[in-house]
């Protein structure tokens, strides 16, 4: 509970500080370090700490009025953590990273399909406009959707690695510095 609380607070602070880098082409996608605490909590204490941390992070985003963005971020982190957990059960760390990344990509591609075709189709037009501005050859709404899903997939792969790898090494460094925490 302590790990989830501290890491959740850190995730909320990082999120509220808006430390983020826009992803190329679809600049509404942001790479940020605010997911790292959820991954540190997961490596330190499993899903029982990673999930509550991600929920606190979601609440921080939702309090600034970004419920859809917060929901998508929550779904991305939870699917990534679930994939990590599954991968750790069937293999080692490399399997877990691969599984976590693939689960995140699949879940987020499906979520983006739902958002852009059913819930908020105007977002597809925004994506199409951004891609045309970046020189991506988009000739129809279906091409725009395909390119959007490809770019979102790449974004989620990058974010999974940008969040998960530093978190793993932060956790390892803490365990080396304070071995009692690894018990």
Buried (B, 14 or more C-beta within 10 A) or exposed (E): EEBBBBBBBBBBBBBEEEEBEEBEBBEEBBBBBBBBBBBBBBBBBBBEBBBBBBBBBBBBBBEEEBEBBBBBBBBBBBBBBBBBBBBBEEEEEEBBBBBBBBBBBBBBBEBBBEBBEEEEEEBBEBBBEBBEEEEBEBEEBEBBBEBBBEBBBBBBBBBBEBBBEBBBEBBEEBBEEEEEEEE
